[in-house]
Amino acid sequence: MEGLPISRLFFASHGRWSDGGRAEFLIAYNVDLATSDVEIAREIATKIRESSGGFRFVKAMGLFLDSAKCSQVSMNLTNFAEIPLDDLYKTIQDEAARRGTSIAESELIGFVRRPRLSRLPSSFAARGIRGVADY
């Protein structure tokens, strides 16, 4: 991988990146809204993504889930350990309320190391956590 700094390599085949130490896994974070209005999800995604001045390390888009008949704010968290997840969740919640809707549910998809579990949003405390990695 000539030309890439060894300190920031992304391993596309495994969905993870390295900061020169241990590789971190890419985490998907999906927030389903209690509305079918995809424009609301798109507006919220624009507000929270890093490229629009939102949260650092967050890539987001709004889409419609035909299977669930709701809109979703779908995110990739590229540096899970550095994102204030409670603040991110609260911002989505507040932006949804400003637009007359709410969060129906949310999910994290990916590998989260046990020491990082304390970084999960408090909204996850009410549900079980599956697939915890001990490394």
C-alpha positions, 0 to 999 in steps of 0.5 A, a space after each residue: 500500500 505504497 503512498 499511504 501513511 502507515 498510521 491511518 490505514 483502512 482495511 476495506 476487506 474487513 471494515 476496520 481501520 488502524 491508528 498505528 496500534 490496534 485496528 478499530 472496526 467501522 460501526 454502523 449506527 442506524 436511528 429509525 424515526 417515527 415517520 415515513 417522511 424521508 426528508 426529515 431523515 435527510 435534514 437530520 443527517 445533514 445536520 449531524 454529519 461531519 462534512 456539514 459541520 456536525 459531529 466529527 467522525 460521523 458520516 450520515 444519510 437519510 433514507 426510507 426503509 420500505 420494509 419498516 415503512 419509516 425513515 432512517 438516519 443511517 450513519 457510519 462512525 469512523 472513530 467510535 471511541 472519539 464520538 460523544 454518542 449520548 450527544 449524537 443521540 440527543 441531537 437526533 432526538 431534538 432535531 426529530 422533535 423540532 420536525 414533529 416526530 421522534 426516535 422509534 428505535 436505534 441500533 449499532 452494528 459492528 464490533 465494539 470492544 468491551 472497554 468501549 461499552 461505557 461509550 454506548 448511549 444511555 438509551 442502550 441500557 434498557 436493551 441487551 447487548 449481544 456480540 461483545 468482543 473481549 479484546 
